[in-house]
Amino acid sequence: MEININKQENVTTVKLVGRLDTPASVEVSKELEPVAADAAGTIILDCKDLTYISSSGLRIFLTLRKAATAQGGTVIVKSINQDIRNVFMMTGFLNLFRIEE
Amino acid sequence: MKLIRSVIQGLMLVIVAAVTLEATGLIQYYFTQKGIRKEATQRAESRLEVAKLKILDIVDQTEVAVHNSVWLAQWALSVPDSLWAVSRRMVQDNPVIVGSTIALVPGYDRKRPLFSPYCFQAPGESSIRVSSLATEEYDYPSQEWFTKPLELGEGYWSEPYVDEGGGEILMTTYSVPLKAPDGRFVAVLTADISLDWLNDLVISARTYPNAVCTLVSRSGKNMVGDTGTLPKDEKNHVFSTTVDKTGWAISVIIPDKEIFGGIRQVGFLVALLQVLGIAMIIVILFSAAKDQKKFKELNERKERMENELRIARAIQMSMIPKIFPPFPERKDLDMSATIVPAKEVGGDLYDFYIRDEKLIFCIGDVSGKGIPASLVMAVTRSLFRTVSAHEDNPAAIVRIMNNSMAEVNESNMFVTFFIGILDLASGHLRYCNAGHNAPLILTDAKHYLPVESNLPLGVLAGFEFKEQEAVMAYDDAIFLYTDGLTEAENATHELFGEDRMDAVLSTRRSSDAHMEAIKKAVAEFVGEAPQSDDLTMLFIHYLNGSLNQQKERHLVLHNSVDQISQLADFLQEIADEKGLDASTAMNINLALEEAVTNVIMYAYPEGTDGLVDLEAILRDDSLVFILKDNGTPFDPTAAPEADVTLSAEERNIGGLGIFLVRKIMDTVHYVRSDGQNVLSMTKNI
C-alpha cells in the first residue's frame, strides 16, 4: 500500500495505491491524521490505483468525510474501479461521497 | 327445533305403528271370525246331516219292513184273525219296530165292526205282548195314523206322540193303507217305532255346550231335544234340516256368544296386548330419542376429536422432513425415512438437516403413544432443532435437551434418542445415544454401531452423556429405527425381530428401495394384526458424490492484524484453482477479511495470543469457508445489521464488517462447538 499526499493551496490530493486492507488501514489512518485535522478545503481521494478496500478502509473514508464536513470542507472520491464501486454500492457509501471519474 | 321435530317424528311413528297393529288385529279378527262362523256352520250342518241320516235310516228300515209285509197283510185280510200273526211277525222280525197293528176299516169284517190286533214289545221285556186297539175309548178309526193313509192312499208318518199305554215313550207310527183284492182301501198296517233314541240323536247335534237342539214335527210341535228356552233379545244362529219323509225339522240353535265368545275374548286380549305394545313403543321411542340426542352429541364430539387428531397429525408430520430425496442436489447422500404412527398421532420422531456441510440427524421414541406422546415428540423435535442449530457436539446437544426436558417432566415421560452429526466432507460421525437402540451400520460387514446406552432424555437432569465417534467410508449406510420395527407383532404375538430386519437389509439397494422392502416385510409379517407401536426408520447412505472433487485449503493465523495480509495469497490460490474472476475473488477476500478481522480484534482478550483457523472446502459449485477460534463465545451473526441508508453523520464507524460478510456470502452460519466459535460461510460459484 502506498499513499501520497499532495497539498496545493486548499486542495489536498491523497493518492492511494494498492490494497487498503485492515493492516494497511492502520498505517493509512495515521498518515491521514493531519489531513483530517486540516480539512476545511477540498480533499480528493484519488483511487485510480486502489485495487482493494475493506471495511477498515471505508471507515477511514468516512472518518475523513466527517472531519471535512465538520470543518466546512469537501471530500471527493475519484476514479474508483468497478469492484470498489460495488463495495461502495453495497455499503451505501456511494450516496455518502461525491464520486468523480 | 330439532327436538320438536324428532318428537313429531316419534309420534308419527307411534301412530303408524298403532294403526298398523290395530288394522292387522282387525283383519285377523275378521278372518278368524269368518273362519269360526264357517267352522260352526259346517259342524252344525254335518251333525244335523248325521242325525238326519240316522233318522232316515230307521225310517227307511221301517218303511221297507212295512212295505214288505203289505202283501202278507193284504193276503191275510180275508182271514182277519190271521192278522195277529202278521202284526206279531212285524214286531218280531224288525227290532226297530216296537209295535204293529193291522186296523180294519169299520165294517169290513162283518163279525166285528172294529178290529185292530196290536202286537208290541214292551220296554224291558223280551216277549211280545198282544192287545186289541179296538176299544171304545181309543176309537182307532178317528186316529190320525188310521185316517191319513186311507185318505192319502199312501204311507204316512204320524206326528210323534207319547204312548200312554205302552210305557210313556215317544213314538211315531208309519202306516200304509191295505187294499182289498178289489182295490179298495180296507185296512191300515202300522209300525210303531220308538223315538227314545231320537232325543239322544238330536242332542248329539249339539256342537256347543249351550246350543239348543230340537226336533219339530210337521205340525210345529216341539218333540224332542232341549226344552230350555234360549235367552231372548240375543243373537242366535239357527241351523236346521228337514227329514223328508216324516216332515220333521231338526234344529240347532247356537247363541252368538257361544260361537264367538272365545274369539272375542282372545280379540280383547290381543287388543290389550297391542295397546301395551304401543305403550312400550312410545316409551322406547322416547328413550331412544333421548339416547339418539346423546348419541348424536357423542358422535359430533367424536368427529370433532377425529378432525382435531387429523390436524394434529398433519402438524406433526409437517415437523419432520418427508420429501425424498431431501437433498436432490447432493450426490453424496441418499436418504429415506418413514414414520408410521400406530394411532393418529405418534410419539416417534426423526429429523435431519444439513448445516455447514454436516448432516445432523436424529431418531427418537417417546414412551407411550397417542396425543401425550405426540406432544412430547413435538417438544423434542423443537429442542433438537433449536439446540443443534448452534452446537456441534452431539453430547452437548443431548445434555441441553435432557436438562430442559427433565426439569419440567411432570408426566414422567421420557424419550429414547439418538443424534448423529456426520461431517459430509470427511465421513467423520460424531454421535450420542440417549437410551435408544443401536443403529445398524451397513458396510461390507453389517454391524451395530457401538453405543453407550446413557439414559433416555427426560429421566435425570444433569446427566452427563458420553459422545462417541466413528468414521463412515463412502458407500457405508446407517440404518436407524425405533423398536416399532423389531417389536412389530403378528397375530400370534411373535416379534419381527432383528434377524428378519437383517435379512431384508442384506441386499444392497437404494435407500428408498430399502425402506419399501422393510415396510413390505413388516406388513407381510404382521398380517391382519393391529399395529402395536409407532414404526419409524431412517436410512442414510453416504456416497462418494461430488465430494471426490473437493479439495481443502487450510490457513492458520495468529490474532494479529498484520496476519490478515496472508488472506490475499490464500485466496489467490483458491481463485486460481477454481478459475475465479478477479471481482469474485476480491469480494470473497473482502468477506473473509472482515470475518477474520472480527475474530482477531474481538475474540481474544487483548494481549493474549490466539489462533484463527480458516478452512476452505472447494467444491464444483461452491466454496465453503469454516472459521474457528478458541476465543470468548461470540456470535457475529447475532449483531444488528448496519443500516447503510443512513447519512454520513448518522453512520457509525463500525458494524460494516459482518454486514459485508453477509452481503457477499450466500450462507453464513455460526455455532459454538466444543468451546470454539465456528463461523461457516458458503459462496456459490
Interface residues (C-beta under 8 A of the other chain):
Chain A: R19 D21 T22 P23 V26 T51 Y52 I53 S54 S55 S56 L58 R59 L62 T63 R65 K66 T69 Q82 D83 N86 V87 M90 T91 G92 N95 L96
Chain B: V561 D562 I564 S565 L567 A568 A582 S583 M586 N587 N589 L590 E593 E594 T597 A642 V644 T645 L646 S647 A648 E649 R651 I653 G654 L656 G657 F659 L660 K663 I664
